[in-house]
Amino acid sequence: MPSAPWFRLQDLIRRKTLILGEVGSGKTRLTAEILREATKTLNGREVTAIDMAPPSLLLGHLKVGGRLHEYTLATGNVRYLWDPGIKPPRLSSRTPGEVLEAVRRNKAAIDAMLDEYLRNPSRVLIVNDVSIYLQAEPFTRLLKALEAADTVVANGYYGRAISVSFDAGVSEVERRGMQLLMRNMDRLIHLKRVIPPNPA
């Protein structure tokens, strides 16, 4: 029998919450738990999940990142927007040019999802891996989407573990974007420790 979640969904309603932390700290897993709880108490038509994440990958023996549908079936009960072409720019590239091209492609794909959301905003918006979008300015569409929802739960990478010598300034732009987001949120949940996988 699964254990009860440590958060209370009602504490997140009508607030804007940002979950942040290092690689492997459990940001996506926590967001998936929140989405699962939301589908138990809210009408699925009131919830949109925008998944900006690339697929999960292994760093050593640690599974990091990944899309919400890798963690929960609850994505099937809400409006779930995702794009299979999104890649992790720093970890999938070998040159600064490749990093910038991956960032450009990701931003175009995510802008399309944000536009789709803004055409018909839902009361609740859940965003997975918002830091991917924050690797290139401007952030206008994202900020409009966050403003359009009554309740926002977003997660993003905020750390130093992902570091390459050829990132073309992407890491600095991403960090500034996360800091901007932090200033515009009602609540920050900073996951500082690496959370081990749930037992099977």
VODO-759756 format. One line per 4 residues: number of its first residue (from 1); their letters; for each residue x, y, z of N, C-alpha, C. Coordinates in nm, 4 decimals. Atoms other than C-alpha are relative to their C-alpha. Layout:
// VODO-759756
NUM = A = X,Y,Z,X,Y,Z,X,Y,Z | ... .
END
This chain:
// VODO-759756
1 = MPSA = 0.0846,-0.1189,0.0000,0.0000,0.0000,0.0000,0.0891,0.1252,0.0000 | -0.0860,-0.1177,0.0056,0.1552,0.3378,-0.1017,-0.0176,0.0884,0.1222 | 0.0077,-0.0890,-0.1158,0.2386,0.5787,0.1786,-0.0681,0.1308,-0.0393 | 0.0661,-0.1279,0.0256,0.0502,0.9065,0.2128,0.1052,0.1043,-0.0373 .
5 = PWFR = -0.0968,-0.1038,0.0368,0.2195,1.2063,0.0484,0.0285,0.0924,0.1173 | -0.0367,-0.0866,-0.1122,0.4064,1.4403,0.2832,-0.0538,0.1414,-0.0172 | 0.0562,-0.1329,0.0221,0.2513,1.7472,0.1225,-0.1521,-0.0078,0.0071 | 0.1461,-0.0078,0.0037,-0.1105,1.8617,0.1466,-0.0389,0.0791,-0.1241 .
9 = LQDL = 0.0365,-0.0647,0.1255,-0.2650,1.9422,-0.1890,-0.0674,0.1345,0.0245 | 0.0722,-0.1256,-0.0249,-0.4868,2.2092,-0.0353,0.0946,0.1161,0.0305 | -0.0971,-0.1063,-0.0260,-0.1725,2.4012,0.0666,0.0585,0.0579,-0.1289 | -0.0542,-0.0449,0.1281,-0.0783,2.4325,-0.3015,-0.1040,0.0712,-0.0857 .
13 = IRRK = 0.1073,-0.0578,0.0808,-0.4174,2.5394,-0.4380,-0.0014,0.1523,0.0147 | 0.0025,-0.1466,0.0103,-0.4423,2.9051,-0.5474,0.1325,0.0642,0.0428 | -0.1333,-0.0535,-0.0256,-0.0699,2.9480,-0.4980,0.0901,-0.0405,-0.1160 | -0.0982,0.0321,0.1034,0.2285,2.9434,-0.7295,0.1247,-0.0537,0.0697 .
17 = TLIL = -0.1052,0.0729,-0.0709,0.4894,2.6906,-0.6182,0.1086,-0.0426,-0.0978 | -0.1139,0.0444,0.0805,0.8371,2.6237,-0.7572,0.0812,-0.1006,0.0801 | -0.0844,0.1051,-0.0580,1.0212,2.3000,-0.6772,0.1351,0.0084,-0.0704 | -0.1307,-0.0146,0.0623,1.3937,2.3389,-0.7344,0.1034,-0.0820,0.0742 .
21 = GEVG = -0.1054,0.0768,-0.0630,1.7125,2.1520,-0.6668,0.0978,-0.0549,-0.1015 | -0.1053,0.0599,0.0814,2.0104,1.9617,-0.7984,-0.0544,-0.1153,-0.0853 | 0.0285,0.1209,0.0762,2.0124,1.6769,-1.0465,-0.0245,-0.1151,0.0967 | 0.0249,0.1194,-0.0800,1.8591,1.3638,-0.8949,-0.0590,0.0250,0.1366 .
25 = SGKT = 0.0534,-0.0299,-0.1337,1.6986,1.5401,-0.5982,-0.1463,-0.0396,0.0160 | 0.1378,0.0476,-0.0108,1.3486,1.4103,-0.6793,-0.1054,0.0990,-0.0443 | 0.0941,-0.1042,0.0426,1.1880,1.7134,-0.8440,-0.1132,-0.0565,-0.0853 | 0.1027,0.0553,0.0892,1.0073,1.5204,-1.1162,-0.0890,-0.0982,0.0742 .
29 = RLTA = 0.0794,0.0967,-0.0750,0.8975,1.2447,-0.8800,-0.1010,0.0701,0.0904 | 0.0915,-0.0753,-0.0857,0.7480,1.4971,-0.6368,-0.1107,0.0649,-0.0835 | 0.1002,-0.0620,0.0870,0.5735,1.6797,-0.9213,-0.1011,-0.1030,-0.0479 | 0.0905,0.1072,0.0419,0.4289,1.3498,-1.0430,-0.0950,-0.0384,0.1132 .
33 = EILR = 0.0863,0.0299,-0.1150,0.2975,1.2806,-0.6911,-0.1074,0.1071,0.0159 | 0.0969,-0.1099,-0.0103,0.1319,1.6226,-0.6838,-0.1050,-0.0124,-0.1094 | 0.0951,0.0194,0.1097,-0.0259,1.5594,-1.0245,-0.0958,-0.1143,0.0315 | 0.0835,0.1157,-0.0347,-0.1521,1.2211,-0.9048,-0.1041,0.0384,0.1049 .
37 = EATK = 0.0945,-0.0439,-0.1033,-0.3089,1.3780,-0.5951,-0.1042,0.0951,-0.0583 | 0.0934,-0.0958,0.0604,-0.4641,1.6551,-0.8047,-0.1104,-0.0712,-0.0769 | 0.1017,0.0710,0.0784,-0.6417,1.4044,-1.0282,-0.0987,-0.0755,0.0885 | 0.0925,0.0673,-0.0920,-0.7978,1.2418,-0.7212,-0.1092,0.0940,0.0503 .
41 = TLNG = 0.0936,-0.0945,-0.0616,-0.9704,1.5596,-0.6055,-0.0534,0.1056,-0.0957 | 0.0412,-0.1034,0.0943,-0.9986,1.7888,-0.9092,-0.0506,-0.0625,-0.1291 | 0.0433,0.0411,0.1331,-1.1750,1.7581,-1.2420,0.1195,0.0091,-0.0946 | -0.1143,0.0025,0.0908,-0.9149,1.6577,-1.5008,-0.0010,0.1112,-0.1021 .
45 = REVT = 0.0090,-0.1095,0.0971,-1.0444,1.9291,-1.7342,0.0524,0.1312,0.0575 | -0.0513,-0.1210,-0.0649,-0.9237,2.1860,-1.4805,0.1525,0.0006,0.0106 | -0.1441,0.0159,-0.0203,-0.5629,2.0626,-1.4950,0.0709,-0.0160,-0.1345 | -0.0897,0.0172,0.1144,-0.2965,2.1069,-1.7634,0.1397,-0.0277,0.0528 .
49 = AIDM = -0.1406,0.0266,-0.0304,0.0498,1.9531,-1.7378,0.0806,0.0260,-0.1268 | -0.0905,-0.0266,0.1118,0.3139,2.0991,-1.9690,0.1346,-0.0621,0.0344 | -0.1229,0.0743,-0.0273,0.6106,1.8647,-1.9866,0.1105,0.0501,-0.0922 | -0.1097,-0.0573,0.0768,0.9231,2.0477,-2.1004,0.1249,-0.0873,0.0047 .
53 = APPS = -0.1184,0.0814,-0.0278,1.1562,1.7642,-2.0027,0.0373,-0.0903,-0.1172 | -0.0439,0.1098,0.0857,1.3665,1.5374,-2.2198,-0.0229,-0.1315,0.0729 | 0.0149,0.1279,-0.0704,1.3473,1.1642,-2.1447,0.1061,-0.0152,0.1086 | -0.0958,0.0235,-0.1084,1.5218,1.0388,-1.8311,0.1280,-0.0612,-0.0556 .
57 = LLLG = -0.1272,0.0611,0.0379,1.8843,0.9347,-1.8507,0.0750,-0.0384,0.1258 | -0.0804,0.0453,-0.1132,2.1420,0.7704,-1.6309,0.1289,0.0800,0.0082 | -0.1293,-0.0601,-0.0302,2.4281,0.9660,-1.4759,0.0646,-0.0897,0.1041 | -0.0511,0.1046,-0.0873,2.6382,0.6900,-1.3292,-0.1102,-0.1014,0.0238 .
61 = HLKV = 0.1092,0.0921,-0.0335,2.3836,0.4749,-1.1445,-0.1279,0.0745,0.0368 | 0.1125,-0.0821,-0.0420,2.1425,0.7629,-1.0861,-0.0877,0.0360,-0.1188 | 0.0958,-0.0429,0.1013,1.8298,0.8083,-1.2968,-0.0364,0.1447,0.0275 | 0.0285,-0.1418,-0.0195,1.7814,1.1792,-1.3509,-0.1021,0.0480,-0.1019 .
65 = GGRL = 0.0956,-0.0641,0.0895,1.5048,1.3889,-1.4986,-0.1076,-0.0944,-0.0476 | 0.1033,0.0827,0.0595,1.2470,1.2409,-1.7238,-0.1335,0.0702,-0.0056 | 0.1326,-0.0574,0.0216,0.8947,1.3120,-1.8314,-0.0987,-0.0547,0.1021 | 0.0989,0.0387,-0.1011,0.5936,1.2947,-1.6053,-0.0626,-0.1348,-0.0298 .
69 = HEYT = 0.0648,0.1279,0.0304,0.4448,1.0011,-1.7939,0.0906,-0.1195,0.0286 | -0.0889,0.1074,-0.0441,0.7521,0.7988,-1.6919,-0.0227,-0.0327,0.1478 | 0.0176,0.0130,-0.1447,0.6456,0.8427,-1.3273,-0.1437,-0.0270,0.0421 | 0.1395,0.0158,-0.0407,0.2659,0.8395,-1.3272,-0.0915,-0.0139,-0.1204 .
73 = LATG = 0.1033,0.0134,0.1026,-0.0337,0.7321,-1.5333,-0.1004,0.1145,0.0061 | 0.0951,-0.1101,-0.0168,-0.2167,1.0428,-1.4093,0.0036,0.0982,-0.1165 | -0.0057,-0.0881,0.1169,-0.1002,1.2259,-1.7227,-0.1138,-0.0299,-0.0978 | 0.1106,0.0368,0.0882,-0.3773,1.0372,-1.9028,-0.1338,0.0565,0.0423 .
77 = NVRY = 0.1262,-0.0530,-0.0531,-0.6429,1.2071,-1.6890,-0.0092,0.1520,-0.0064 | -0.0025,-0.1464,0.0096,-0.5485,1.5706,-1.7635,0.0396,0.0384,-0.1428 | -0.0563,-0.0456,0.1274,-0.4573,1.7837,-2.0633,0.1520,-0.0015,0.0161 | -0.1434,0.0240,-0.0152,-0.0982,1.6715,-2.1086,0.0700,0.0397,-0.1296 .
81 = LWDP = -0.0709,-0.0520,0.1163,0.1261,1.8662,-2.3466,0.1480,-0.0341,0.0123 | -0.1419,0.0350,-0.0011,0.4686,1.7281,-2.4342,0.0474,-0.0158,-0.1435 | -0.0576,0.0122,0.1337,0.7038,1.6997,-2.7312,0.1144,-0.1007,0.0044 | -0.1039,0.1039,-0.0050,0.9154,1.3900,-2.8041,0.1359,0.0468,-0.0504 .
85 = GIKP = -0.1261,-0.0471,0.0563,1.1822,1.6016,-2.9747,0.0875,0.0789,0.0954 | -0.0796,-0.0797,-0.0945,1.3008,1.7873,-2.6642,0.1208,-0.0809,0.0486 | -0.1249,0.0650,-0.0404,1.6640,1.7068,-2.5772,0.0686,0.0820,0.1095 | -0.0796,-0.0759,-0.0973,1.8994,1.7995,-2.2909,0.1198,0.0634,-0.0711 .
89 = PRLS = -0.1022,-0.0602,0.0859,2.1228,2.0538,-2.4716,0.1437,-0.0267,0.0423 | -0.1388,0.0154,-0.0428,2.4356,2.0267,-2.2581,0.0456,-0.1449,-0.0023 | -0.0381,0.1413,-0.0098,2.4276,1.6489,-2.2211,-0.0094,-0.0733,-0.1333 | 0.0147,0.0665,0.1299,2.3417,1.5708,-2.5849,0.0860,0.0647,-0.1080 .
93 = SRTP = -0.0764,-0.0760,0.0990,2.5873,1.8091,-2.7541,0.1500,-0.0151,0.0224 | -0.1462,0.0087,-0.0079,2.9585,1.8161,-2.8312,0.0693,0.1329,-0.0272 | -0.0576,-0.1301,0.0325,3.0094,2.1770,-2.9401,-0.0962,0.1102,0.0444 | 0.0904,-0.1107,-0.0337,2.8738,2.5213,-2.8478,-0.1114,0.0174,-0.1023 .
97 = GEVL = 0.1023,-0.0130,0.1036,2.6910,2.5316,-3.1806,-0.1124,-0.1003,0.0169 | 0.1020,0.1031,-0.0217,2.5114,2.2046,-3.1070,-0.0854,0.0332,0.1219 | 0.0762,-0.0403,-0.1189,2.4123,2.3328,-2.7621,-0.1039,0.1046,-0.0377 | 0.0909,-0.1090,0.0358,2.2600,2.6498,-2.9070,-0.1109,-0.0467,-0.0937 .
101 = EAVR = 0.1030,0.0516,0.0901,2.0778,2.4591,-3.1817,-0.1032,-0.0817,0.0774 | 0.0941,0.0773,-0.0820,1.9261,2.2192,-2.9264,-0.0878,0.0929,0.0833 | 0.0777,-0.0979,-0.0773,1.8196,2.5154,-2.7106,-0.1053,0.0653,-0.0885 | 0.0934,-0.0648,0.0926,1.6599,2.6824,-3.0138,-0.1171,-0.0921,-0.0328 .
105 = RNKA = 0.1057,0.0962,0.0339,1.4673,2.3680,-3.1105,-0.0925,-0.0236,0.1194 | 0.0821,0.0195,-0.1202,1.3519,2.3107,-2.7533,-0.0942,0.1179,0.0214 | 0.0816,-0.1188,-0.0264,1.2297,2.6680,-2.7189,-0.1162,0.0087,-0.0975 | 0.1077,-0.0038,0.0992,1.0307,2.6506,-3.0431,-0.1088,-0.1013,0.0342 .
109 = AIDA = 0.0976,0.1042,-0.0348,0.8645,2.3248,-2.9338,-0.0807,0.0399,0.1231 | 0.0693,-0.0375,-0.1239,0.7812,2.4588,-2.5876,-0.0876,0.1225,-0.0215 | 0.0846,-0.1152,0.0323,0.6548,2.7912,-2.7232,-0.1326,-0.0449,-0.0604 | 0.1235,0.0519,0.0601,0.4034,2.5918,-2.9286,-0.0932,-0.0564,0.1070 .
113 = MLDE = 0.0824,0.0532,-0.1087,0.2837,2.4137,-2.6130,-0.0578,0.1124,0.0854 | 0.0485,-0.1134,-0.0793,0.2583,2.7397,-2.4206,-0.1107,0.0751,-0.0735 | 0.1051,-0.0649,0.0790,0.0574,2.8944,-2.7048,-0.1296,-0.0797,0.0064 | 0.1193,0.0847,-0.0086,-0.1789,2.5969,-2.6974,-0.0682,0.0177,0.1357 .
117 = YLRN = 0.0580,-0.0218,-0.1329,-0.2255,2.6421,-2.3229,-0.0682,0.1363,0.0087 | 0.0526,-0.1363,-0.0126,-0.2805,3.0177,-2.3513,-0.1281,0.0204,-0.0798 | 0.1260,-0.0091,0.0745,-0.5553,2.9668,-2.6093,-0.1174,-0.0472,0.0844 | 0.1064,0.0530,-0.0855,-0.7519,2.7801,-2.3430,0.0590,-0.0339,0.1372 .
121 = PSRV = -0.0666,0.0255,-0.1283,-0.5988,2.8217,-1.9955,-0.0886,-0.0799,0.0953 | 0.0705,0.0730,-0.1058,-0.6945,2.5836,-1.7162,0.0312,0.0653,0.1343 | -0.0206,-0.0580,-0.1332,-0.7236,2.6746,-1.3483,0.1315,-0.0457,0.0621 | -0.1200,0.0576,-0.0601,-0.4353,2.4456,-1.2522,0.1012,-0.0297,-0.1106 .
125 = LIVN = -0.1076,0.0228,0.0966,-0.1030,2.4373,-1.4395,0.1176,-0.0643,0.0717 | -0.1169,0.0701,-0.0529,0.1754,2.1897,-1.3680,0.1055,-0.0017,-0.1102 | -0.1075,-0.0104,0.0990,0.5099,2.2399,-1.5438,0.1186,-0.0833,0.0465 | -0.1151,0.0844,-0.0310,0.7859,1.9792,-1.5510,0.1232,0.0510,-0.0741 .
129 = DVSI = -0.1309,-0.0399,0.0535,1.1471,2.0917,-1.6052,-0.0029,0.1359,-0.0690 | 0.0109,-0.1356,0.0544,1.0812,2.4617,-1.6587,0.1367,0.0587,-0.0337 | -0.1335,-0.0544,0.0249,1.4575,2.5261,-1.6532,0.0461,-0.0229,-0.1435 | -0.0318,0.0219,0.1418,1.4835,2.3775,-2.0050,-0.0425,0.1219,-0.0822 .
133 = YLQA = 0.0501,-0.1168,0.0734,1.2730,2.6681,-2.1306,0.0803,0.1249,0.0330 | -0.0698,-0.1195,-0.0466,1.4739,2.9196,-1.9303,0.1439,0.0083,-0.0494 | -0.1351,-0.0035,0.0557,1.7920,2.8424,-2.1262,0.0149,0.1032,-0.1114 | -0.0059,-0.1040,0.1031,1.7018,3.1108,-2.3818,-0.1076,0.1039,0.0268 .
137 = EPFT = 0.0966,-0.1087,-0.0150,1.5357,3.4480,-2.3477,-0.0676,0.0261,-0.1348 | 0.0759,-0.0523,-0.1132,1.2771,3.5917,-2.3716,-0.0847,-0.1084,0.0664 | 0.0818,0.0935,-0.0770,1.0600,3.4204,-2.1097,-0.1477,0.0400,-0.0013 | 0.1319,-0.0639,-0.0018,0.7440,3.6137,-2.2004,-0.1156,-0.0984,0.0003 .
141 = RLLK = 0.1124,0.0939,0.0085,0.5189,3.3228,-2.2992,-0.0175,-0.0772,0.1297 | 0.0074,0.0743,-0.1259,0.6041,3.1284,-1.9854,-0.0637,0.0854,0.1088 | 0.0538,-0.0867,-0.1044,0.5308,3.4243,-1.7589,-0.1490,0.0255,-0.0206 | 0.1429,-0.0165,0.0288,0.1960,3.4785,-1.9336,-0.0783,-0.1239,0.0417 .
145 = ALEA = 0.0682,0.1248,-0.0362,0.1061,3.1114,-1.8832,-0.0123,-0.0129,0.1511 | 0.0042,0.0083,-0.1461,0.1958,3.1233,-1.5142,-0.1015,0.0979,0.0573 | 0.0959,-0.1008,-0.0452,-0.0149,3.4366,-1.4752,-0.1434,-0.0434,-0.0282 | 0.1354,0.0387,0.0418,-0.3138,3.2762,-1.6509,-0.0632,-0.1039,0.0917 .
149 = ADTV = 0.0515,0.1066,-0.0864,-0.3464,2.9927,-1.3964,-0.0198,0.0498,0.1427 | 0.0203,-0.0300,-0.1420,-0.4891,3.0185,-1.0441,0.1016,-0.0733,0.0875 | -0.0917,0.0854,-0.0755,-0.2639,2.7367,-0.9236,0.1109,-0.0459,-0.0928 | -0.1153,0.0434,0.0788,0.0868,2.6638,-1.0522,0.0912,-0.0842,0.0876 .
153 = VANG = -0.1085,0.0773,-0.0603,0.3274,2.3873,-0.9575,0.1001,-0.0257,-0.1117 | -0.1045,0.0181,0.1006,0.6528,2.3965,-1.1547,0.1253,-0.0527,0.0680 | -0.1296,0.0415,-0.0536,0.9891,2.2318,-1.1098,0.1102,0.0362,-0.0983 | -0.1121,-0.0321,0.0862,1.3324,2.3169,-1.2414,0.1330,-0.0271,0.0666 .
157 = YYGR = -0.1369,0.0242,-0.0460,1.7009,2.2429,-1.2134,0.0624,0.1307,0.0480 | -0.0715,-0.1158,-0.0532,1.8933,2.4845,-0.9925,0.1179,-0.0538,0.0788 | -0.1160,0.0596,-0.0639,2.2388,2.3562,-0.9191,0.1248,0.0213,-0.0827 | -0.1290,-0.0120,0.0683,2.5939,2.3084,-1.0419,0.0472,-0.1320,-0.0595 .
161 = AISV = -0.0459,0.1331,0.0405,2.6075,1.9383,-1.1288,0.0171,-0.0121,-0.1507 | -0.0103,0.0076,0.1457,2.5479,1.9850,-1.5029,0.0908,0.1130,-0.0451 | -0.0977,-0.1011,0.0384,2.8581,2.1633,-1.6230,0.0850,-0.0523,-0.1146 | -0.0869,0.0330,0.1126,3.0301,2.1508,-1.9606,0.0724,0.1273,-0.0412 .
165 = SFDA = -0.0822,-0.1166,0.0338,3.3015,2.3794,-2.0953,-0.0501,0.0734,-0.1235 | 0.0439,-0.0589,0.1276,3.1134,2.4499,-2.4192,-0.1484,0.0344,0.0024 | 0.1454,-0.0198,-0.0100,2.7678,2.5476,-2.2933,-0.0486,0.1317,-0.0596 | 0.0355,-0.1211,0.0749,2.7753,2.8815,-2.4816,-0.0815,0.0993,0.0834 .
169 = GVSE = 0.0706,-0.0940,-0.0864,2.6447,3.0743,-2.1808,-0.1392,-0.0420,0.0404 | 0.1357,0.0479,-0.0276,2.3277,2.8655,-2.1557,-0.0243,-0.0152,0.1502 | 0.0184,0.0237,-0.1437,2.3842,2.7758,-1.7893,-0.0268,0.1297,0.0749 | 0.0191,-0.1283,-0.0674,2.4060,3.1411,-1.6857,-0.1381,0.0573,-0.0292 .
173 = VERR = 0.1345,-0.0471,0.0354,2.0890,3.2347,-1.8757,-0.1050,-0.0790,0.0779 | 0.0931,0.0865,-0.0719,1.9090,2.9370,-1.7191,-0.0067,0.0375,0.1479 | -0.0033,-0.0337,-0.1426,2.0210,3.0335,-1.3684,-0.0694,0.1336,0.0256 | 0.0686,-0.1289,-0.0142,1.9062,3.3936,-1.4150,-0.1508,-0.0169,-0.0145 .
177 = GMQL = 0.1428,0.0250,0.0192,1.5726,3.2669,-1.5430,-0.0635,-0.0647,0.1212 | 0.0522,0.0639,-0.1206,1.5276,3.0423,-1.2411,-0.0102,0.1003,0.1144 | 0.0050,-0.1012,-0.1062,1.6107,3.3317,-1.0086,-0.1161,0.0965,-0.0212 | 0.1163,-0.0832,0.0307,1.3506,3.5464,-1.1858,-0.1283,-0.0704,0.0417 .
181 = LMRN = 0.1189,0.0774,-0.0354,1.0952,3.2695,-1.1419,-0.0165,-0.0079,0.1514 | 0.0046,0.0096,-0.1458,1.1839,3.2313,-0.7743,-0.0586,0.1264,0.0628 | 0.0514,-0.1266,-0.0539,1.1047,3.5977,-0.7175,-0.1490,0.0188,-0.0273 | 0.1403,-0.0167,0.0389,0.7625,3.5569,-0.8780,-0.0909,-0.1117,0.0514 .
185 = MDRL = 0.0775,0.1110,-0.0534,0.6463,3.2492,-0.6860,-0.0408,0.0275,0.1445 | 0.0457,-0.0131,-0.1382,0.4493,3.2278,-0.3617,0.0762,-0.0918,0.0943 | -0.0619,0.1003,-0.0866,0.6311,2.9212,-0.2337,0.1116,-0.0706,-0.0757 | -0.1122,0.0747,0.0560,0.9679,2.7555,-0.2983,0.0192,-0.1276,0.0809 .
189 = IHLK = -0.0340,0.1272,-0.0640,1.0364,2.3889,-0.2234,0.1371,-0.0385,-0.0531 | -0.1375,0.0244,0.0426,1.4129,2.3382,-0.2349,0.0417,-0.1399,0.0452 | -0.0405,0.1375,-0.0305,1.5083,1.9700,-0.2539,0.1523,-0.0058,-0.0035 | -0.1455,-0.0082,-0.0093,1.8661,1.9527,-0.1321,0.0681,-0.1358,-0.0032 .
193 = RVIP = -0.0651,0.1310,-0.0067,1.9253,1.5819,-0.0971,-0.0437,-0.0859,-0.1170 | 0.0361,0.0964,0.1027,1.9268,1.3027,-0.3485,-0.0971,-0.0993,0.0602 | 0.1037,0.0895,-0.0509,1.6098,1.1003,-0.2983,0.0139,-0.1349,-0.0689 | -0.0139,0.1308,0.0633,1.6581,0.7251,-0.3557,-0.1296,-0.0427,-0.0659 .
197 = PNPA = 0.1219,0.0462,0.0661,1.4156,0.5480,-0.5893,-0.0931,-0.0701,0.0970 | 0.0966,0.0741,-0.0807,1.0952,0.4131,-0.4380,0.0217,-0.1492,-0.0192 | -0.0138,0.1446,0.0169,1.1181,0.0384,-0.3687,-0.1103,-0.0546,-0.0892 | 0.0980,0.0579,0.0937,0.9436,-0.1740,-0.6303,-0.1115,-0.0687,0.0757 .
END
